[in-house]
Amino acid sequence: MTSGPFTEVHCRHIARLRSLPAVVDDHGLRLGDQYVMFRAEADLMRRHVRHLVAGTRRPDVLEIGLGLGVFAEQLLDVRVGSYTAIEPHDEVARLARARVLDAFGARARVIGEPWQLATLPTRAYDAIMYDTWPPDGYADADFAWFVEHVAVACLRPGGRFSFFHSGDAIGSLRRRVLDTHFTSWAAHPYSIPVAGLPAMWTKPTNRFLVPVATLGDERHVGAGPSADIR
């Protein structure tokens, strides 16, 4: 399937990100002068992986936003059937491939386009992880579009969806999106120990949620209220 919309704002945003040099060091991934992902997030990503693929056998996994490759790194012990990442920054993708993805061999594929322009197969994935850097003011709108037009179409029945979320509460718009399109969902709290945070930590908090939504057999039909956070 082909997704959208990809506005002029998105086009300028991606062009700006692509213009920034990517550097991986002992702390994490930096685009230009800003750290965007940290090695300290490894256990957080491990929890995303655990909830997404629990009980599955050789799952096919899609990640939107490859970044440092910390999520992908946690999949190495899972024996995935395939791993597909969407990462429009060529140098970010090259660094992650050299550091992590080559270990997957032929099972790994990187698509170098924004997700709005990527062509993805329907009902092809058992798990989807969504972790993007949208233009300012577009985070919730992009999330809603992605869930309705990409996640729901690309997940197999019973497949699971998760997304990066810092803080203690999921906003009302995202809760409505999850209620509408998934049979059930829950959000599991996790905190990175303060002692484990690097000095250049740029995230607003060390507290996170690990949301996991499950797709039922019926598409585009919600199945009740959202789950309590636990």
Secondary structure in CASP SS format (residue, H / E / C, confidence):
PFRMAT SS
TARGET T0000
AUTHOR 0000-0000-0000
METHOD secondary structure of the structure
MODEL  1
M C 1.00
T E 1.00
S C 1.00
G C 1.00
P C 1.00
F C 1.00
T C 1.00
E H 1.00
V H 1.00
H H 1.00
C H 1.00
R H 1.00
H H 1.00
I H 1.00
A H 1.00
R H 1.00
L H 1.00
R H 1.00
S H 1.00
L C 1.00
P C 1.00
A E 1.00
V E 1.00
V E 1.00
D C 1.00
D C 1.00
H C 1.00
G E 1.00
L E 1.00
R E 1.00
L E 1.00
G C 1.00
D C 1.00
Q E 1.00
Y E 1.00
V E 1.00
M E 1.00
F E 1.00
R H 1.00
A H 1.00
E H 1.00
A H 1.00
D H 1.00
L H 1.00
M H 1.00
R H 1.00
R H 1.00
H H 1.00
V H 1.00
R H 1.00
H H 1.00
L H 1.00
V H 1.00
A C 1.00
G C 1.00
T C 1.00
R C 1.00
R C 1.00
P C 1.00
D E 1.00
V E 1.00
L E 1.00
E E 1.00
I E 1.00
G C 1.00
L C 1.00
G C 1.00
L C 1.00
G C 1.00
V H 1.00
F H 1.00
A H 1.00
E H 1.00
Q H 1.00
L C 1.00
L C 1.00
D C 1.00
V C 1.00
R C 1.00
V C 1.00
G C 1.00
S E 1.00
Y E 1.00
T E 1.00
A E 1.00
I E 1.00
E C 1.00
P C 1.00
H C 1.00
D H 1.00
E H 1.00
V H 1.00
A H 1.00
R H 1.00
L H 1.00
A H 1.00
R H 1.00
A H 1.00
R H 1.00
V C 1.00
L H 1.00
D H 1.00
A H 1.00
F H 1.00
G H 1.00
A H 1.00
R H 1.00
A E 1.00
R E 1.00
V E 1.00
I E 1.00
G C 1.00
E C 1.00
P C 1.00
W H 1.00
Q H 1.00
L H 1.00
A C 1.00
T E 1.00
L C 1.00
P C 1.00
T C 1.00
R C 1.00
A C 1.00
Y E 1.00
D E 1.00
A E 1.00
I E 1.00
M E 1.00
Y E 1.00
D C 1.00
T C 1.00
W C 1.00
P C 1.00
P C 1.00
D C 1.00
G C 1.00
Y C 1.00
A H 1.00
D H 1.00
A H 1.00
D H 1.00
F H 1.00
A H 1.00
W H 1.00
F H 1.00
V H 1.00
E H 1.00
H H 1.00
V H 1.00
A H 1.00
V H 1.00
A H 1.00
C H 1.00
L E 1.00
R E 1.00
P E 1.00
G E 1.00
G E 1.00
R E 1.00
F E 1.00
S E 1.00
F E 1.00
F C 1.00
H E 1.00
S E 1.00
G C 1.00
D C 1.00
A C 1.00
I C 1.00
G C 1.00
S H 1.00
L H 1.00
R H 1.00
R H 1.00
R H 1.00
V H 1.00
L H 1.00
D H 1.00
T H 1.00
H H 1.00
F C 1.00
T C 1.00
S E 1.00
W E 1.00
A E 1.00
A E 1.00
H E 1.00
P E 1.00
Y E 1.00
S E 1.00
I C 1.00
P C 1.00
V H 1.00
A H 1.00
G H 1.00
L C 1.00
P C 1.00
A C 1.00
M C 1.00
W C 1.00
T C 1.00
K C 1.00
P C 1.00
T C 1.00
N C 1.00
R E 1.00
F E 1.00
L E 1.00
V E 1.00
P E 1.00
V E 1.00
A E 1.00
T E 1.00
L C 1.00
G C 1.00
D C 1.00
E C 1.00
R C 1.00
H C 1.00
V C 1.00
G C 1.00
A C 1.00
G C 1.00
P C 1.00
S C 1.00
A C 1.00
D C 1.00
I E 1.00
R C 1.00
END
